[in-house]
């Protein structure tokens, strides 16, 4: 046989007597299993040793029956105690390897010691005592092999140290019975070693399969954790999503209720985001949302002592859950910090774009007694902020609660209202700024509720939008307005306001076209007024609706310009005929240089684009004169007339004709 093969076999045989160091999982499993078997191992050894020593106590020297057995059993007892302590100690892989190796090599002197002691006792006994020594060694070695099953190397060492001398010793006695016992023990030990190898292989496979199973379970758990994370994460901003927000709100609310402390809900809406998204594209809009979310998160993380959880609720809305017993002042401070960060410029590809944000808060237990109601209160606070305090923070209060109750009453009564009898139309003149001749009338709706009396359009129009009645209301009012306008002179136009729901839904504009065609009023005498907010609700759909109205011959005006999102691109991209300057700029045009400059810029814009400019809210001659100088084309306001019922329009036009005729006549009589 080649020397290389001999070395290979020798190395393989040597590995059988070593503790494997290349498999930490197997090594740890051996240590755990062996520590449980050690008490059984030493119980067998100690009990059998005491029994043999007792048999020889009167026939052998004391040092063999008392001193040596005491030392050997004492050593076994100490090892038992040491191993029992290991069950409660967490050890490193290096410690486990060191202890297993120490145990492995300790079996050599311990096995040799018990074997030598047995052989030393043998000559002092009678045949029965000698047979007991043979039985003691055979049974003990088999018990030790069983107990050392998990530490194969130690079991093999014990087998060699005990069985080889055992067979040689009893064969040397020449006694046939003892020889037979030796052969029998050799065969049983061989069978035990075979079982040992099979068991050890299965044990190692079990450890490996357990490791594989644990790895698979860990992978499954990691996948489950990742799926849970993704299910609760907004993929764009990497903030918690709407689902996670409401789960966090429910948990925080339950905790606050149990501890009798305050918890707050906040809703943030980005003001001015939609124009960015429409004009610059969704990729830019996404970048703005990511940056805004990052800024809000940084404010929340650095806000103490309260804990603030942030989530993206959808679109450009973010949600907050404020724990830690916050006060109103804490919420206002948090809202101010968030607002300051959101208002900072956003660096886009070609320009800086500014945003603001409106925030609504509601506080438990002041505002609501359930988490769902608390969220609704925060949502109404946001609604109030966007309508009246855009870019500010609003905390739900008793006044807003009264508003909600009033809003609910309006919504319920509006559902049962008879539009034909309860809705009235009034008309306000739109006057040519230079000639002061009426060019048209804007139609305005008035609701005379049988329960509430006169309800402002500022209240019932938003209510109709919320409950889905704005489209049937628009259709009913348009049909009546067109019927009234048919009685006017042919040069007088009708101006009618449309909601975002009328122009930003696929089916919204079609019924209006049908009503116009059935009215008999030429489309070129109709102007539809659309607010900036309505346009930005869905710019693409609004653009299509406006194009359809223009194709019919109707005029289109952009109403309340300057109070919405103020996106000049809408002016350029829409086929407009007029821009209406909001009354908030007109009211102080002669006192506020900013208002004066704004209107001057807008009249210049209209002149460049060759569209008409209409100023609303004119109440004094001084305002009229200033607007004329700035180049406004049309004027609307109380200076000329308040809104009037339909039947009064004919008389108003007659009076105007008479008044202007007299004025022209008087002017002609003045000497040149």
PENOR-V528347 format. One record per residue. N is the residue number from 1. PHI is phi in whole degrees, -180 to 180 (NA if undefined). PSI is psi as a letter, one per 30 degrees, with the letter a starting at -180 (* if undefined). OMEGA is omega in whole degrees, 0 to 359 (NA if undefined). Layout:
# PENOR-V528347
n=N phi=PHI psi=PSI omega=OMEGA
n=N phi=PHI psi=PSI omega=OMEGA
This chain:
# PENOR-V528347
n=1 phi=NA psi=k omega=180
n=2 phi=-59 psi=l omega=180
n=3 phi=-62 psi=e omega=181
n=4 phi=-62 psi=e omega=179
n=5 phi=-68 psi=e omega=177
n=6 phi=-61 psi=e omega=179
n=7 phi=-64 psi=e omega=180
n=8 phi=-65 psi=e omega=179
n=9 phi=-64 psi=e omega=180
n=10 phi=-64 psi=e omega=179
n=11 phi=-64 psi=e omega=179
n=12 phi=-64 psi=e omega=179
n=13 phi=-66 psi=e omega=180
n=14 phi=-64 psi=e omega=181
n=15 phi=-64 psi=f omega=180
n=16 phi=-66 psi=f omega=184
n=17 phi=-101 psi=g omega=180
n=18 phi=-120 psi=l omega=174
n=19 phi=-80 psi=k omega=182
n=20 phi=-66 psi=k omega=181
n=21 phi=-104 psi=f omega=185
n=22 phi=-95 psi=g omega=181
n=23 phi=-134 psi=i omega=184
n=24 phi=-60 psi=e omega=180
n=25 phi=-67 psi=e omega=177
n=26 phi=-65 psi=e omega=181
n=27 phi=-62 psi=e omega=179
n=28 phi=-68 psi=e omega=178
n=29 phi=-65 psi=e omega=177
n=30 phi=-61 psi=e omega=182
n=31 phi=-63 psi=e omega=181
n=32 phi=-65 psi=e omega=181
n=33 phi=-70 psi=e omega=183
n=34 phi=-66 psi=e omega=180
n=35 phi=-63 psi=f omega=178
n=36 phi=-82 psi=f omega=183
n=37 phi=-89 psi=f omega=185
n=38 phi=-58 psi=e omega=179
n=39 phi=-57 psi=e omega=178
n=40 phi=-66 psi=e omega=180
n=41 phi=-58 psi=e omega=184
n=42 phi=-76 psi=f omega=174
n=43 phi=-64 psi=e omega=178
n=44 phi=-61 psi=e omega=184
n=45 phi=-65 psi=e omega=184
n=46 phi=-70 psi=e omega=183
n=47 phi=-64 psi=e omega=179
n=48 phi=-66 psi=e omega=180
n=49 phi=-64 psi=e omega=180
n=50 phi=-63 psi=e omega=181
n=51 phi=-63 psi=e omega=180
n=52 phi=-67 psi=e omega=180
n=53 phi=-62 psi=e omega=179
n=54 phi=-64 psi=e omega=180
n=55 phi=-64 psi=e omega=186
n=56 phi=-98 psi=g omega=188
n=57 phi=-62 psi=f omega=182
n=58 phi=-99 psi=f omega=185
n=59 phi=-118 psi=f omega=181
n=60 phi=-112 psi=l omega=179
n=61 phi=-60 psi=l omega=182
n=62 phi=-62 psi=e omega=183
n=63 phi=-66 psi=f omega=177
n=64 phi=-85 psi=e omega=183
n=65 phi=-98 psi=f omega=183
n=66 phi=-120 psi=e omega=189
n=67 phi=-73 psi=e omega=183
n=68 phi=-63 psi=e omega=178
n=69 phi=-60 psi=e omega=179
n=70 phi=-64 psi=e omega=179
n=71 phi=-65 psi=e omega=182
n=72 phi=-67 psi=e omega=179
n=73 phi=-71 psi=e omega=176
n=74 phi=-63 psi=e omega=177
n=75 phi=-60 psi=e omega=179
n=76 phi=-64 psi=e omega=179
n=77 phi=-64 psi=e omega=179
n=78 phi=-62 psi=e omega=179
n=79 phi=-65 psi=e omega=178
n=80 phi=-62 psi=e omega=180
n=81 phi=-61 psi=e omega=181
n=82 phi=-63 psi=e omega=182
n=83 phi=-68 psi=e omega=178
n=84 phi=-61 psi=e omega=179
n=85 phi=-69 psi=f omega=184
n=86 phi=-70 psi=f omega=183
n=87 phi=-63 psi=f omega=185
n=88 phi=-107 psi=g omega=181
n=89 phi=-112 psi=k omega=176
n=90 phi=-87 psi=j omega=185
n=91 phi=-115 psi=l omega=177
n=92 phi=-79 psi=l omega=178
n=93 phi=-61 psi=e omega=180
n=94 phi=-66 psi=e omega=179
n=95 phi=-65 psi=e omega=180
n=96 phi=-62 psi=e omega=179
n=97 phi=-62 psi=e omega=181
n=98 phi=-64 psi=e omega=180
n=99 phi=-70 psi=e omega=178
n=100 phi=-67 psi=e omega=178
n=101 phi=-66 psi=e omega=178
n=102 phi=-64 psi=e omega=177
n=103 phi=-63 psi=e omega=181
n=104 phi=-59 psi=e omega=182
n=105 phi=-79 psi=f omega=179
n=106 phi=-70 psi=f omega=178
n=107 phi=-62 psi=f omega=181
n=108 phi=-66 psi=e omega=179
n=109 phi=-69 psi=e omega=180
n=110 phi=-66 psi=e omega=179
n=111 phi=-62 psi=e omega=179
n=112 phi=-65 psi=e omega=181
n=113 phi=-64 psi=e omega=180
n=114 phi=-65 psi=e omega=180
n=115 phi=-67 psi=e omega=179
n=116 phi=-62 psi=e omega=179
n=117 phi=-63 psi=e omega=180
n=118 phi=-63 psi=e omega=180
n=119 phi=-65 psi=e omega=180
n=120 phi=-69 psi=e omega=180
n=121 phi=-75 psi=e omega=190
n=122 phi=-49 psi=e omega=185
n=123 phi=-64 psi=f omega=186
n=124 phi=-84 psi=f omega=186
n=125 phi=-100 psi=l omega=172
n=126 phi=-80 psi=l omega=182
n=127 phi=-54 psi=e omega=180
n=128 phi=-69 psi=e omega=180
n=129 phi=-66 psi=e omega=178
n=130 phi=-64 psi=e omega=177
n=131 phi=-63 psi=e omega=179
n=132 phi=-65 psi=e omega=177
n=133 phi=-62 psi=e omega=179
n=134 phi=-62 psi=e omega=179
n=135 phi=-65 psi=e omega=181
n=136 phi=-58 psi=e omega=183
n=137 phi=-68 psi=e omega=182
n=138 phi=-67 psi=e omega=182
n=139 phi=-67 psi=e omega=182
n=140 phi=-65 psi=e omega=181
n=141 phi=-66 psi=e omega=177
n=142 phi=-65 psi=e omega=177
n=143 phi=-61 psi=e omega=179
n=144 phi=-66 psi=e omega=178
n=145 phi=-62 psi=e omega=178
n=146 phi=-60 psi=e omega=183
n=147 phi=-70 psi=f omega=182
n=148 phi=-100 psi=g omega=182
n=149 phi=-54 psi=e omega=185
n=150 phi=-80 psi=f omega=177
n=151 phi=-118 psi=i omega=189
n=152 phi=-56 psi=e omega=183
n=153 phi=-60 psi=e omega=179
n=154 phi=-68 psi=e omega=179
n=155 phi=-63 psi=e omega=179
n=156 phi=-67 psi=e omega=179
n=157 phi=-63 psi=e omega=179
n=158 phi=-61 psi=e omega=180
n=159 phi=-60 psi=e omega=180
n=160 phi=-69 psi=e omega=185
n=161 phi=-66 psi=e omega=184
n=162 phi=-96 psi=e omega=189
n=163 phi=-70 psi=e omega=181
n=164 phi=-62 psi=e omega=176
n=165 phi=-62 psi=e omega=181
n=166 phi=-59 psi=e omega=182
n=167 phi=-64 psi=e omega=181
n=168 phi=-64 psi=e omega=183
n=169 phi=-64 psi=e omega=185
n=170 phi=-77 psi=f omega=171
n=171 phi=-67 psi=e omega=182
n=172 phi=-70 psi=f omega=180
n=173 phi=-71 psi=f omega=181
n=174 phi=78 psi=f omega=180
n=175 phi=-80 psi=j omega=183
n=176 phi=-56 psi=e omega=181
n=177 phi=-64 psi=e omega=180
n=178 phi=-68 psi=e omega=176
n=179 phi=-63 psi=e omega=179
n=180 phi=-62 psi=e omega=178
n=181 phi=-62 psi=e omega=181
n=182 phi=-64 psi=e omega=179
n=183 phi=-64 psi=e omega=180
n=184 phi=-60 psi=e omega=179
n=185 phi=-64 psi=e omega=179
n=186 phi=-64 psi=e omega=180
n=187 phi=-66 psi=e omega=179
n=188 phi=-65 psi=e omega=178
n=189 phi=-63 psi=e omega=177
n=190 phi=-62 psi=e omega=177
n=191 phi=-62 psi=e omega=180
n=192 phi=-64 psi=e omega=178
n=193 phi=-65 psi=e omega=177
n=194 phi=-61 psi=e omega=177
n=195 phi=-60 psi=e omega=179
n=196 phi=-58 psi=e omega=181
n=197 phi=-64 psi=e omega=180
n=198 phi=-64 psi=e omega=181
n=199 phi=-62 psi=e omega=181
n=200 phi=-64 psi=e omega=178
n=201 phi=-62 psi=e omega=180
n=202 phi=-65 psi=e omega=179
n=203 phi=-63 psi=e omega=179
n=204 phi=-64 psi=e omega=178
n=205 phi=-65 psi=e omega=179
n=206 phi=-63 psi=e omega=178
n=207 phi=-63 psi=e omega=180
n=208 phi=-65 psi=e omega=180
n=209 phi=-68 psi=e omega=177
n=210 phi=-64 psi=e omega=177
n=211 phi=-62 psi=e omega=178
n=212 phi=-63 psi=e omega=180
n=213 phi=-64 psi=e omega=178
n=214 phi=-63 psi=e omega=178
n=215 phi=-64 psi=e omega=178
n=216 phi=-66 psi=e omega=177
n=217 phi=-63 psi=e omega=178
n=218 phi=-64 psi=e omega=178
n=219 phi=-65 psi=e omega=178
n=220 phi=-64 psi=e omega=179
n=221 phi=-65 psi=e omega=178
n=222 phi=-64 psi=e omega=177
n=223 phi=-65 psi=e omega=178
n=224 phi=-63 psi=e omega=178
n=225 phi=-62 psi=e omega=180
n=226 phi=-68 psi=e omega=177
n=227 phi=-62 psi=e omega=178
n=228 phi=-63 psi=e omega=180
n=229 phi=-64 psi=e omega=181
n=230 phi=-67 psi=e omega=180
n=231 phi=-68 psi=f omega=181
n=232 phi=-114 psi=g omega=184
n=233 phi=-124 psi=k omega=173
n=234 phi=-80 psi=k omega=188
n=235 phi=-67 psi=f omega=182
n=236 phi=-80 psi=e omega=186
n=237 phi=-91 psi=f omega=185
n=238 phi=60 psi=g omega=171
n=239 phi=-95 psi=l omega=171
n=240 phi=-55 psi=k omega=183
n=241 phi=-96 psi=a omega=184
n=242 phi=-60 psi=e omega=180
n=243 phi=-61 psi=e omega=180
n=244 phi=-64 psi=e omega=180
n=245 phi=-60 psi=e omega=183
n=246 phi=-71 psi=f omega=174
n=247 phi=-66 psi=e omega=178
n=248 phi=-65 psi=e omega=179
n=249 phi=-62 psi=e omega=180
n=250 phi=-62 psi=e omega=180
n=251 phi=-65 psi=e omega=181
n=252 phi=-65 psi=e omega=180
n=253 phi=-66 psi=e omega=179
n=254 phi=-60 psi=e omega=179
n=255 phi=-65 psi=e omega=180
n=256 phi=-64 psi=e omega=179
n=257 phi=-65 psi=e omega=181
n=258 phi=-66 psi=e omega=183
n=259 phi=-89 psi=f omega=180
n=260 phi=58 psi=h omega=176
n=261 phi=-125 psi=l omega=182
n=262 phi=-87 psi=l omega=171
n=263 phi=-143 psi=k omega=185
n=264 phi=-125 psi=l omega=174
n=265 phi=-117 psi=k omega=177
n=266 phi=-128 psi=k omega=176
n=267 phi=-126 psi=k omega=182
n=268 phi=-112 psi=k omega=175
n=269 phi=-124 psi=k omega=181
n=270 phi=-79 psi=k omega=178
n=271 phi=-86 psi=k omega=178
n=272 phi=95 psi=g omega=180
n=273 phi=-74 psi=e omega=186
n=274 phi=-60 psi=e omega=176
n=275 phi=-60 psi=e omega=178
n=276 phi=-62 psi=e omega=181
n=277 phi=-64 psi=e omega=182
n=278 phi=-73 psi=e omega=188
n=279 phi=-86 psi=e omega=185
n=280 phi=-101 psi=f omega=179
n=281 phi=101 psi=l omega=184
n=282 phi=-68 psi=f omega=180
n=283 phi=-65 psi=e omega=176
n=284 phi=-68 psi=e omega=178
n=285 phi=-59 psi=e omega=178
n=286 phi=-63 psi=e omega=179
n=287 phi=-63 psi=e omega=179
n=288 phi=-65 psi=e omega=179
n=289 phi=-62 psi=e omega=179
n=290 phi=-61 psi=e omega=181
n=291 phi=-68 psi=e omega=179
n=292 phi=-62 psi=e omega=178
n=293 phi=-61 psi=e omega=179
n=294 phi=-63 psi=e omega=181
n=295 phi=-65 psi=e omega=180
n=296 phi=-63 psi=e omega=180
n=297 phi=-62 psi=e omega=180
n=298 phi=-63 psi=e omega=177
n=299 phi=-63 psi=e omega=182
n=300 phi=-64 psi=e omega=181
n=301 phi=-68 psi=e omega=181
n=302 phi=-96 psi=g omega=184
n=303 phi=-98 psi=j omega=180
n=304 phi=-131 psi=l omega=4
n=305 phi=-83 psi=f omega=181
n=306 phi=-74 psi=l omega=174
n=307 phi=-97 psi=k omega=184
n=308 phi=-120 psi=k omega=176
n=309 phi=-99 psi=k omega=181
n=310 phi=-117 psi=k omega=176
n=311 phi=-149 psi=l omega=172
n=312 phi=-95 psi=k omega=184
n=313 phi=-84 psi=f omega=182
n=314 phi=137 psi=k omega=180
n=315 phi=58 psi=b omega=179
n=316 phi=-108 psi=g omega=178
n=317 phi=-109 psi=k omega=177
n=318 phi=-125 psi=k omega=179
n=319 phi=-115 psi=k omega=179
n=320 phi=-129 psi=k omega=168
n=321 phi=-121 psi=j omega=186
n=322 phi=-108 psi=j omega=180
n=323 phi=-102 psi=l omega=177
n=324 phi=96 psi=g omega=175
n=325 phi=58 psi=h omega=183
n=326 phi=-73 psi=l omega=173
n=327 phi=-100 psi=l omega=177
n=328 phi=-57 psi=e omega=181
n=329 phi=-63 psi=e omega=177
n=330 phi=-64 psi=e omega=181
n=331 phi=-67 psi=e omega=179
n=332 phi=-66 psi=e omega=178
n=333 phi=-66 psi=e omega=177
n=334 phi=-63 psi=e omega=179
n=335 phi=-62 psi=e omega=180
n=336 phi=-66 psi=e omega=180
n=337 phi=-65 psi=e omega=178
n=338 phi=-62 psi=e omega=180
n=339 phi=-59 psi=e omega=180
n=340 phi=-64 psi=e omega=180
n=341 phi=-72 psi=e omega=181
n=342 phi=-67 psi=e omega=182
n=343 phi=-75 psi=f omega=178
n=344 phi=-62 psi=l omega=183
n=345 phi=-60 psi=k omega=175
n=346 phi=-111 psi=j omega=182
n=347 phi=-79 psi=j omega=176
n=348 phi=-103 psi=a omega=186
n=349 phi=-64 psi=e omega=187
n=350 phi=-121 psi=f omega=185
n=351 phi=-158 psi=l omega=172
n=352 phi=-90 psi=k omega=179
n=353 phi=-120 psi=k omega=182
n=354 phi=-99 psi=k omega=175
n=355 phi=-126 psi=l omega=164
n=356 phi=-133 psi=l omega=177
n=357 phi=-146 psi=k omega=173
n=358 phi=-102 psi=k omega=185
n=359 phi=-132 psi=k omega=174
n=360 phi=-117 psi=k omega=179
n=361 phi=-118 psi=l omega=170
n=362 phi=-140 psi=k omega=190
n=363 phi=-120 psi=k omega=172
n=364 phi=-90 psi=k omega=8
n=365 phi=-97 psi=g omega=186
n=366 phi=-65 psi=e omega=190
n=367 phi=-99 psi=e omega=186
n=368 phi=-158 psi=l omega=182
n=369 phi=-114 psi=g omega=174
n=370 phi=-134 psi=l omega=181
n=371 phi=-66 psi=e omega=180
n=372 phi=-65 psi=e omega=179
n=373 phi=-66 psi=e omega=179
n=374 phi=-63 psi=e omega=178
n=375 phi=-64 psi=e omega=179
n=376 phi=-63 psi=e omega=178
n=377 phi=-65 psi=e omega=177
n=378 phi=-63 psi=e omega=179
n=379 phi=-64 psi=e omega=178
n=380 phi=-71 psi=e omega=175
n=381 phi=-60 psi=e omega=177
n=382 phi=-64 psi=e omega=178
n=383 phi=-58 psi=e omega=179
n=384 phi=-65 psi=e omega=180
n=385 phi=-63 psi=e omega=183
n=386 phi=-69 psi=e omega=181
n=387 phi=-83 psi=e omega=190
n=388 phi=-121 psi=f omega=184
n=389 phi=-136 psi=h omega=184
n=390 phi=-56 psi=k omega=181
n=391 phi=83 psi=g omega=182
n=392 phi=-119 psi=l omega=178
n=393 phi=-108 psi=k omega=180
n=394 phi=-126 psi=k omega=175
n=395 phi=-104 psi=k omega=182
n=396 phi=-58 psi=k omega=185
n=397 phi=-138 psi=l omega=178
n=398 phi=-65 psi=e omega=177
n=399 phi=-65 psi=e omega=178
n=400 phi=-68 psi=e omega=177
n=401 phi=-63 psi=e omega=177
n=402 phi=-64 psi=e omega=177
n=403 phi=-62 psi=e omega=180
n=404 phi=-62 psi=e omega=178
n=405 phi=-62 psi=e omega=178
n=406 phi=-64 psi=e omega=179
n=407 phi=-62 psi=e omega=179
n=408 phi=-64 psi=e omega=178
n=409 phi=-63 psi=e omega=180
n=410 phi=-61 psi=e omega=181
n=411 phi=-63 psi=e omega=181
n=412 phi=-65 psi=e omega=180
n=413 phi=-70 psi=e omega=180
n=414 phi=-67 psi=e omega=179
n=415 phi=-64 psi=e omega=182
n=416 phi=-101 psi=g omega=184
n=417 phi=-72 psi=k omega=173
n=418 phi=-97 psi=j omega=185
n=419 phi=-60 psi=e omega=184
n=420 phi=-70 psi=f omega=182
n=421 phi=-108 psi=e omega=185
n=422 phi=-93 psi=f omega=181
n=423 phi=-97 psi=k omega=176
n=424 phi=-110 psi=l omega=176
n=425 phi=-114 psi=k omega=172
n=426 phi=-125 psi=l omega=188
n=427 phi=-131 psi=k omega=178
n=428 phi=-114 psi=k omega=184
n=429 phi=-65 psi=k omega=169
n=430 phi=-114 psi=j omega=194
n=431 phi=-111 psi=k omega=173
n=432 phi=-64 psi=k omega=188
n=433 phi=-63 psi=e omega=185
n=434 phi=-89 psi=e omega=184
n=435 phi=-88 psi=f omega=184
n=436 phi=62 psi=g omega=172
n=437 phi=-85 psi=k omega=177
n=438 phi=-70 psi=k omega=180
n=439 phi=-97 psi=f omega=181
n=440 phi=-178 psi=a omega=179
n=441 phi=-132 psi=k omega=170
n=442 phi=-92 psi=k omega=180
n=443 phi=-91 psi=k omega=182
n=444 phi=-127 psi=k omega=182
n=445 phi=-95 psi=k omega=176
n=446 phi=-131 psi=k omega=180
n=447 phi=-108 psi=j omega=175
n=448 phi=-104 psi=j omega=181
n=449 phi=-77 psi=k omega=179
n=450 phi=-67 psi=f omega=180
n=451 phi=-98 psi=e omega=188
n=452 phi=-101 psi=f omega=186
n=453 phi=81 psi=b omega=181
n=454 phi=-77 psi=k omega=180
n=455 phi=-110 psi=k omega=183
n=456 phi=-67 psi=k omega=174
n=457 phi=-58 psi=f omega=179
n=458 phi=-63 psi=f omega=179
n=459 phi=-100 psi=e omega=187
n=460 phi=-85 psi=f omega=177
n=461 phi=-66 psi=e omega=175
n=462 phi=-61 psi=e omega=178
n=463 phi=-64 psi=e omega=178
n=464 phi=-63 psi=e omega=177
n=465 phi=-67 psi=e omega=182
n=466 phi=-66 psi=e omega=186
n=467 phi=-98 psi=g omega=174
n=468 phi=80 psi=g omega=180
n=469 phi=-104 psi=g omega=186
n=470 phi=-67 psi=e omega=181
n=471 phi=-68 psi=e omega=175
n=472 phi=-63 psi=e omega=177
n=473 phi=-66 psi=e omega=178
n=474 phi=-58 psi=e omega=183
n=475 phi=-65 psi=e omega=180
n=476 phi=-65 psi=e omega=181
n=477 phi=-70 psi=e omega=180
n=478 phi=-64 psi=e omega=180
n=479 phi=-60 psi=e omega=180
n=480 phi=-69 psi=e omega=180
n=481 phi=-66 psi=e omega=179
n=482 phi=-65 psi=e omega=178
n=483 phi=-64 psi=e omega=178
n=484 phi=-68 psi=e omega=183
n=485 phi=-65 psi=f omega=178
n=486 phi=-64 psi=f omega=181
n=487 phi=-85 psi=f omega=183
n=488 phi=-88 psi=l omega=173
n=489 phi=-60 psi=l omega=187
n=490 phi=-65 psi=f omega=183
n=491 phi=-88 psi=f omega=181
n=492 phi=-88 psi=k omega=183
n=493 phi=-98 psi=l omega=175
n=494 phi=-112 psi=k omega=178
n=495 phi=-112 psi=k omega=187
n=496 phi=-128 psi=k omega=182
n=497 phi=-87 psi=k omega=176
n=498 phi=-114 psi=k omega=177
n=499 phi=-88 psi=l omega=175
n=500 phi=-61 psi=e omega=180
n=501 phi=-70 psi=f omega=178
n=502 phi=-80 psi=e omega=187
n=503 phi=-107 psi=f omega=186
n=504 phi=-112 psi=g omega=173
n=505 phi=-125 psi=k omega=186
n=506 phi=-60 psi=e omega=184
n=507 phi=-96 psi=f omega=186
n=508 phi=-68 psi=e omega=187
n=509 phi=-86 psi=f omega=185
n=510 phi=-63 psi=e omega=177
n=511 phi=-61 psi=e omega=180
n=512 phi=-67 psi=e omega=178
n=513 phi=-62 psi=e omega=179
n=514 phi=-63 psi=e omega=180
n=515 phi=-64 psi=e omega=179
n=516 phi=-62 psi=e omega=182
n=517 phi=-65 psi=e omega=180
n=518 phi=-79 psi=f omega=186
n=519 phi=-71 psi=f omega=185
n=520 phi=83 psi=f omega=177
n=521 phi=-87 psi=k omega=181
n=522 phi=-58 psi=k omega=181
n=523 phi=-57 psi=f omega=183
n=524 phi=-70 psi=f omega=177
n=525 phi=-96 psi=g omega=184
n=526 phi=-114 psi=k omega=171
n=527 phi=-115 psi=k omega=174
n=528 phi=-104 psi=k omega=180
n=529 phi=-99 psi=k omega=181
n=530 phi=-130 psi=k omega=181
n=531 phi=-79 psi=l omega=176
n=532 phi=-60 psi=e omega=181
n=533 phi=-62 psi=e omega=178
n=534 phi=-63 psi=e omega=181
n=535 phi=-64 psi=e omega=183
n=536 phi=-78 psi=f omega=177
n=537 phi=-58 psi=e omega=173
n=538 phi=-156 psi=j omega=191
n=539 phi=-62 psi=e omega=183
n=540 phi=-63 psi=e omega=180
n=541 phi=-66 psi=e omega=178
n=542 phi=-62 psi=e omega=179
n=543 phi=-60 psi=e omega=179
n=544 phi=-67 psi=e omega=180
n=545 phi=-64 psi=e omega=180
n=546 phi=-65 psi=e omega=178
n=547 phi=-62 psi=e omega=178
n=548 phi=-65 psi=e omega=179
n=549 phi=-64 psi=e omega=179
n=550 phi=-65 psi=e omega=180
n=551 phi=-64 psi=f omega=177
n=552 phi=-75 psi=f omega=183
n=553 phi=112 psi=g omega=180
n=554 phi=-75 psi=l omega=173
n=555 phi=-91 psi=l omega=180
n=556 phi=-132 psi=k omega=178
n=557 phi=-118 psi=k omega=174
n=558 phi=-96 psi=j omega=189
n=559 phi=-90 psi=l omega=175
n=560 phi=53 psi=h omega=184
n=561 phi=-64 psi=k omega=179
n=562 phi=105 psi=f omega=182
n=563 phi=-104 psi=f omega=180
n=564 phi=-92 psi=b omega=182
n=565 phi=-86 psi=f omega=175
n=566 phi=54 psi=h omega=178
n=567 phi=-96 psi=j omega=181
n=568 phi=-65 psi=f omega=180
n=569 phi=-66 psi=f omega=177
n=570 phi=-64 psi=e omega=180
n=571 phi=-64 psi=e omega=183
n=572 phi=-76 psi=e omega=187
n=573 phi=-93 psi=f omega=180
n=574 phi=-107 psi=k omega=179
n=575 phi=-80 psi=i omega=185
n=576 phi=-86 psi=l omega=174
n=577 phi=-109 psi=e omega=182
n=578 phi=-143 psi=l omega=168
n=579 phi=-121 psi=k omega=180
n=580 phi=-104 psi=k omega=181
n=581 phi=-81 psi=k omega=184
n=582 phi=-64 psi=k omega=183
n=583 phi=-63 psi=f omega=181
n=584 phi=-63 psi=f omega=177
n=585 phi=-84 psi=e omega=184
n=586 phi=-76 psi=e omega=188
n=587 phi=-60 psi=e omega=182
n=588 phi=-121 psi=h omega=184
n=589 phi=-61 psi=e omega=181
n=590 phi=-91 psi=f omega=182
n=591 phi=-118 psi=f omega=185
n=592 phi=-116 psi=j omega=181
n=593 phi=-59 psi=f omega=180
n=594 phi=-66 psi=e omega=178
n=595 phi=-61 psi=e omega=180
n=596 phi=-60 psi=e omega=182
n=597 phi=-67 psi=e omega=179
n=598 phi=-62 psi=e omega=181
n=599 phi=-66 psi=e omega=177
n=600 phi=-61 psi=e omega=179
n=601 phi=-65 psi=e omega=182
n=602 phi=-69 psi=e omega=177
n=603 phi=-66 psi=e omega=176
n=604 phi=-66 psi=e omega=177
n=605 phi=-61 psi=e omega=180
n=606 phi=-63 psi=e omega=180
n=607 phi=-65 psi=e omega=179
n=608 phi=-65 psi=e omega=183
n=609 phi=-90 psi=f omega=179
n=610 phi=59 psi=h omega=172
n=611 phi=-125 psi=l omega=184
n=612 phi=-79 psi=l omega=180
n=613 phi=-119 psi=k omega=181
n=614 phi=-117 psi=k omega=178
n=615 phi=-105 psi=k omega=179
n=616 phi=-98 psi=l omega=172
n=617 phi=77 psi=g omega=179
n=618 phi=-78 psi=k omega=184
n=619 phi=-125 psi=f omega=183
n=620 phi=-131 psi=l omega=178
n=621 phi=-65 psi=e omega=181
n=622 phi=-63 psi=e omega=177
n=623 phi=-63 psi=e omega=180
n=624 phi=-61 psi=e omega=181
n=625 phi=-62 psi=e omega=180
n=626 phi=-65 psi=e omega=180
n=627 phi=-65 psi=e omega=176
n=628 phi=-61 psi=e omega=181
n=629 phi=-62 psi=e omega=181
n=630 phi=-79 psi=f omega=175
n=631 phi=100 psi=g omega=176
n=632 phi=-65 psi=k omega=183
n=633 phi=-88 psi=e omega=183
n=634 phi=-134 psi=l omega=183
n=635 phi=-127 psi=k omega=177
n=636 phi=-140 psi=k omega=180
n=637 phi=164 psi=l omega=183
n=638 phi=-67 psi=f omega=179
n=639 phi=-58 psi=e omega=179
n=640 phi=-95 psi=e omega=180
n=641 phi=-172 psi=k omega=171
n=642 phi=-82 psi=l omega=176
n=643 phi=-56 psi=k omega=186
n=644 phi=-128 psi=l omega=176
n=645 phi=-64 psi=l omega=181
n=646 phi=-55 psi=e omega=181
n=647 phi=-63 psi=f omega=182
n=648 phi=-82 psi=f omega=184
n=649 phi=-63 psi=e omega=182
n=650 phi=-60 psi=e omega=179
n=651 phi=-64 psi=e omega=179
n=652 phi=-62 psi=e omega=181
n=653 phi=-67 psi=e omega=178
n=654 phi=-66 psi=e omega=178
n=655 phi=-63 psi=e omega=179
n=656 phi=-63 psi=e omega=180
n=657 phi=-62 psi=e omega=180
n=658 phi=-67 psi=e omega=181
n=659 phi=-64 psi=e omega=181
n=660 phi=-69 psi=e omega=177
n=661 phi=-67 psi=e omega=178
n=662 phi=-65 psi=e omega=179
n=663 phi=-65 psi=e omega=179
n=664 phi=-66 psi=e omega=179
n=665 phi=-66 psi=e omega=180
n=666 phi=-65 psi=e omega=180
n=667 phi=-67 psi=e omega=181
n=668 phi=-71 psi=f omega=180
n=669 phi=-83 psi=f omega=180
n=670 phi=-73 psi=k omega=181
n=671 phi=-61 psi=k omega=178
n=672 phi=-68 psi=* omega=NA
